[in-house]
Amino acid sequence: MRYRGLLALTTVAAACSGCASGGTAPAPRHRVPPRPLALYADGVRVGMVRHGGARLRLPERLTIRRGRATIIATVPLVRARRTVRRALSSRQPDVSLPVRLVSSSIHVAPVRQVLHNDCEVTALSMLLAVAGRRVGQLELQALLPRSGPLDPEPVAGSSLFRWGDPERGFVGRPNGGGPEGGFGVYEPPIRALAARYGVHLADLRGRSVAAVEDAVLAGHPVLAWIGLAAGPYLRWLTPSGRPITVNLDEHAVLLVGAGRGYVLVNDPLSGRRERWSDALFSYRWKLLGRRALALMRP
């Protein structure tokens, strides 16, 4: 009887052990689906792609908005699909599509200059507006440093007269008049004036026409110095005694768009937005020594 009781207890224990082992079997795991892949083009998010899609559909043409700029771009689909598939297979959270920029237009109203020679600060006022700074051209002109005597002065023993240095400040009379009618200012004082309003401008002086137009095509406004004509030229001595030669048809404009074979120009002289051919802009820009400032971070 004793052995039979032990046997019964053993049998019950075994049965209970079997129930316990069956009750703790691990539950099946649910796979978390991967997050959709974010698509970017030229730094701007343009869409999403889900993993496991039957067909990879990508846009062939994009409208990219960056600040005040509207940029039209095309997507080379064969290269873009390879890029996206690699990103999907490696479970990346996002990917940049290859794009070709086609055209750009920056929304800023053209402004006409009110003084005879304040085209530089008028163009700067439009550029500052893109950066969110509303400053009038007359305020900017009043803050611009001056260089040299107001009008040219004779120099003893020299055939050249002494006047200002446009690399250091405004030369002559902003509103014209005087024996020479005033001149203007180059990019260093304009760049320093923009910095007073917390706006950093990149110096593009000496760059190629293609580099300037690429900046505009990417949505960055460019303040460019141009010559309205090939002269007349005038030579004088700066206050430091350095001889300089300037084109008296010096002018400044704001480039606000670009496309195949053209640039869009806000011209302070006319107060209108104009369309210039690449050839015309290139010719006029080189007449003033290829000077330009770009707002790279609106």
C-alpha positions as CSV (number, residue, x, y, z in Angstrom):
1,M,0.0,0.0,0.0
2,R,2.8,2.3,0.8
3,Y,4.5,1.8,-2.5
4,R,1.2,2.2,-4.4
5,G,0.7,5.6,-2.6
6,L,4.1,6.8,-3.7
7,L,3.5,5.6,-7.2
8,A,0.2,7.6,-7.3
9,L,1.9,10.7,-6.0
10,T,4.7,10.4,-8.6
11,T,2.1,10.0,-11.4
12,V,0.2,13.1,-10.3
13,A,3.5,15.1,-9.9
14,A,4.5,14.1,-13.4
15,A,1.1,15.1,-14.8
16,C,1.3,18.4,-13.1
17,S,4.8,19.0,-14.3
18,G,3.7,18.3,-17.8
19,C,0.9,20.9,-17.5
20,A,3.3,23.5,-16.1
21,S,5.8,23.1,-18.9
22,G,3.1,23.4,-21.5
23,G,1.6,26.6,-19.9
24,T,4.9,28.6,-20.1
25,A,5.6,28.1,-23.8
26,P,6.7,31.5,-25.3
27,A,4.1,33.5,-27.2
28,P,4.8,34.2,-30.9
29,R,6.6,37.6,-31.6
30,H,5.0,40.2,-33.8
31,R,7.4,41.8,-36.3
32,V,7.3,45.6,-36.2
33,P,7.1,46.9,-39.8
34,P,9.9,49.2,-40.8
35,R,9.3,52.9,-40.8
36,P,8.7,54.5,-44.2
37,L,11.7,56.0,-46.0
38,A,11.7,59.8,-46.1
39,L,12.7,61.3,-49.4
40,Y,14.7,64.6,-49.6
41,A,15.6,66.7,-52.6
42,D,18.2,69.5,-52.3
43,G,17.7,69.4,-48.5
44,V,13.9,69.7,-48.6
45,R,11.6,66.7,-47.7
46,V,9.4,65.8,-50.7
47,G,7.7,62.5,-49.9
48,M,7.8,59.0,-48.3
49,V,8.3,55.5,-49.6
50,R,7.0,52.4,-47.8
51,H,9.0,49.2,-47.6
52,G,7.7,46.2,-49.6
53,G,5.8,48.3,-52.1
54,A,5.0,46.4,-55.3
55,R,6.3,49.3,-57.5
56,L,8.7,52.0,-56.7
57,R,7.1,55.3,-57.8
58,L,9.2,58.4,-57.7
59,P,8.4,62.0,-59.0
60,E,10.0,63.0,-62.2
61,R,9.6,66.8,-61.5
62,L,9.7,68.6,-58.2
63,T,8.8,72.0,-56.9
64,I,11.0,72.8,-54.0
65,R,10.2,75.7,-51.7
66,R,13.1,77.2,-49.6
67,G,12.2,80.4,-47.8
68,R,11.1,82.9,-50.5
69,A,12.6,80.8,-53.3
70,T,10.6,78.4,-55.6
71,I,12.9,75.9,-57.3
72,I,11.9,73.6,-60.2
73,A,14.0,70.4,-60.4
74,T,13.9,67.1,-62.3
75,V,14.8,63.7,-61.0
76,P,17.0,61.3,-63.0
77,L,14.8,58.3,-62.4
78,V,17.2,55.4,-63.1
79,R,19.8,56.8,-60.7
80,A,17.1,57.8,-58.2
81,R,15.6,54.3,-58.1
82,R,19.0,52.7,-57.4
83,T,19.6,55.2,-54.6
84,V,16.2,54.5,-53.0
85,R,16.5,50.7,-53.3
86,R,19.9,50.8,-51.5
87,A,18.4,52.9,-48.8
88,L,15.4,50.6,-48.4
89,S,17.6,47.5,-48.2
90,S,19.8,49.0,-45.5
91,R,16.8,50.3,-43.5
92,Q,17.9,53.9,-43.7
93,P,15.4,56.5,-42.2
94,D,15.9,58.9,-45.1
95,V,17.6,59.4,-48.4
96,S,18.5,62.3,-50.7
97,L,17.3,62.0,-54.2
98,P,19.6,63.1,-57.0
99,V,18.1,66.1,-58.7
100,R,18.9,68.5,-61.5
101,L,17.9,72.1,-60.8
102,V,16.0,73.6,-63.7
103,S,14.9,77.1,-62.6
104,S,14.5,79.3,-59.6
105,S,12.5,82.4,-58.6
106,I,12.9,84.3,-55.4
107,H,9.9,86.3,-54.2
108,V,11.1,89.8,-53.3
109,A,9.5,93.0,-54.7
110,P,11.8,95.2,-56.9
111,V,12.6,98.6,-55.4
112,R,13.6,101.7,-57.4
113,Q,16.5,103.8,-56.1
114,V,15.5,107.3,-54.9
115,L,19.0,108.8,-55.0
116,H,21.2,109.2,-58.1
117,N,24.0,106.9,-56.8
118,D,22.4,104.7,-54.1
119,C,21.9,101.5,-56.2
120,E,24.1,99.5,-53.9
121,V,22.1,100.1,-50.8
122,T,18.8,99.7,-52.7
123,A,19.9,96.3,-53.9
124,L,21.0,95.5,-50.3
125,S,17.6,96.5,-48.9
126,M,16.0,93.9,-51.2
127,L,18.5,91.3,-50.1
128,L,17.9,92.0,-46.5
129,A,14.2,91.7,-47.0
130,V,14.8,88.1,-48.1
131,A,16.5,87.5,-44.8
132,G,13.5,89.0,-42.9
133,R,15.1,92.4,-42.2
134,R,13.0,95.4,-43.4
135,V,15.4,98.3,-43.8
136,G,14.9,101.3,-46.2
137,Q,17.6,102.4,-48.6
138,L,17.9,105.8,-47.1
139,E,18.6,104.4,-43.7
140,L,21.3,102.1,-45.2
141,Q,22.8,105.0,-47.1
142,A,23.1,107.1,-43.9
143,L,24.9,104.2,-42.2
144,L,27.3,103.5,-45.0
145,P,30.9,104.8,-44.3
146,R,32.3,107.5,-46.5
147,S,35.8,107.5,-48.0
148,G,37.9,110.4,-49.1
149,P,36.9,114.0,-49.8
150,L,33.4,114.6,-51.0
151,D,34.7,115.9,-54.3
152,P,38.0,115.2,-56.1
153,E,41.0,117.3,-54.9
154,P,44.2,118.1,-56.8
155,V,47.5,116.5,-55.8
156,A,50.7,118.5,-56.0
157,G,53.1,117.0,-58.5
158,S,50.7,114.5,-59.9
159,S,48.4,114.4,-62.9
160,L,45.9,112.4,-60.8
161,F,43.5,113.9,-58.3
162,R,42.7,112.4,-54.9
163,W,39.3,111.0,-54.1
164,G,37.8,108.1,-52.1
165,D,38.4,104.4,-52.0
166,P,35.2,102.4,-52.9
167,E,36.7,99.4,-51.1
168,R,36.6,101.4,-47.8
169,G,33.4,103.4,-48.2
170,F,31.1,105.4,-50.4
171,V,32.9,107.7,-52.8
172,G,31.3,111.1,-53.8
173,R,27.8,112.4,-53.4
174,P,24.9,109.9,-53.1
175,N,22.5,112.3,-54.8
176,G,24.9,113.4,-57.5
177,G,26.2,116.9,-58.2
178,G,29.6,118.3,-57.6
179,P,32.4,118.3,-60.2
180,E,32.3,114.5,-60.8
181,G,28.7,113.7,-59.8
182,G,29.6,111.0,-57.3
183,F,30.6,107.4,-57.8
184,G,29.5,104.6,-55.4
185,V,30.9,101.8,-53.2
186,Y,32.2,98.2,-53.6
187,E,31.4,95.0,-51.8
188,P,33.5,95.2,-48.5
189,P,31.5,98.1,-46.9
190,I,28.2,96.6,-48.1
191,R,29.1,93.3,-46.6
192,A,30.0,94.9,-43.3
193,L,26.7,96.9,-43.3
194,A,24.7,93.8,-43.8
195,A,26.5,92.2,-40.8
196,R,25.2,95.1,-38.6
197,Y,21.8,93.6,-39.1
198,G,22.9,90.1,-38.4
199,V,23.0,89.0,-42.0
200,H,26.2,87.2,-43.3
201,L,26.9,87.5,-47.0
202,A,29.3,85.2,-48.8
203,D,31.9,86.9,-51.0
204,L,31.8,85.6,-54.6
205,R,34.3,88.0,-56.0
206,G,36.3,86.5,-58.8
207,R,34.2,83.4,-59.1
208,S,33.0,82.1,-62.5
209,V,29.6,83.2,-64.0
210,A,28.5,79.6,-63.6
211,A,29.2,79.6,-59.8
212,V,27.1,82.8,-59.4
213,E,24.2,81.4,-61.4
214,D,24.4,78.1,-59.6
215,A,24.0,80.0,-56.3
216,V,20.9,81.8,-57.7
217,L,19.5,78.5,-59.1
218,A,19.7,77.0,-55.6
219,G,17.5,79.8,-54.3
220,H,20.2,82.2,-53.0
221,P,19.8,85.9,-53.9
222,V,23.0,87.5,-55.2
223,L,23.9,91.2,-55.1
224,A,26.1,91.8,-58.2
225,W,28.1,94.8,-59.4
226,I,27.8,95.4,-63.1
227,G,28.9,97.9,-65.8
228,L,26.0,99.4,-67.8
229,A,28.6,100.2,-70.5
230,A,32.3,99.7,-71.2
231,G,33.3,103.0,-69.6
232,P,34.1,105.8,-69.5
233,Y,36.9,104.9,-67.1
234,L,38.5,107.3,-64.6
235,R,41.7,107.0,-62.7
236,W,42.6,108.7,-59.4
237,L,44.5,108.3,-56.1
238,T,42.8,107.0,-53.0
239,P,43.4,108.6,-49.6
240,S,46.2,106.1,-49.0
241,G,47.9,107.1,-52.3
242,R,46.9,103.9,-54.2
243,P,46.0,104.5,-57.8
244,I,42.7,103.0,-59.0
245,T,40.8,102.9,-62.2
246,V,37.0,102.7,-62.1
247,N,34.2,102.3,-64.6
248,L,31.9,105.3,-64.2
249,D,29.0,103.3,-65.4
250,E,29.2,101.2,-62.2
251,H,25.8,99.8,-61.1
252,A,24.5,97.2,-58.6
253,V,21.6,94.8,-59.0
254,L,20.0,91.9,-57.2
255,L,19.8,88.5,-59.0
256,V,16.5,86.8,-57.9
257,G,16.2,83.9,-60.3
258,A,17.8,81.8,-63.0
259,G,17.1,79.2,-65.6
260,R,18.5,77.8,-68.8
261,G,20.2,80.7,-70.6
262,Y,18.9,83.5,-68.4
263,V,18.9,85.3,-65.0
264,L,16.2,87.3,-63.3
265,V,17.3,90.7,-62.1
266,N,15.7,93.2,-59.7
267,D,17.2,96.4,-61.1
268,P,17.2,99.5,-58.8
269,L,17.6,101.8,-61.8
270,S,14.2,100.8,-63.4
271,G,12.5,99.5,-60.3
272,R,11.4,96.4,-62.2
273,R,12.2,92.7,-62.4
274,E,14.0,92.1,-65.7
275,R,15.2,89.0,-67.6
276,W,18.7,89.1,-68.9
277,S,20.5,86.5,-71.0
278,D,23.5,84.7,-69.6
279,A,25.6,86.4,-72.2
280,L,24.4,89.9,-71.2
281,F,24.9,89.3,-67.5
282,S,28.3,87.8,-68.0
283,Y,29.5,90.7,-70.1
284,R,28.2,93.3,-67.7
285,W,29.5,91.5,-64.6
286,K,33.0,91.2,-65.9
287,L,33.1,95.0,-66.6
288,L,33.1,95.6,-62.8
289,G,35.7,93.0,-61.9
290,R,33.3,90.1,-61.1
291,R,32.1,91.4,-57.7
292,A,29.2,89.8,-56.0
293,L,27.8,88.9,-52.5
294,A,25.4,86.0,-51.9
295,L,22.9,85.4,-49.1
296,M,23.6,81.7,-48.6
297,R,21.5,81.2,-45.4
298,P,18.2,83.2,-45.6
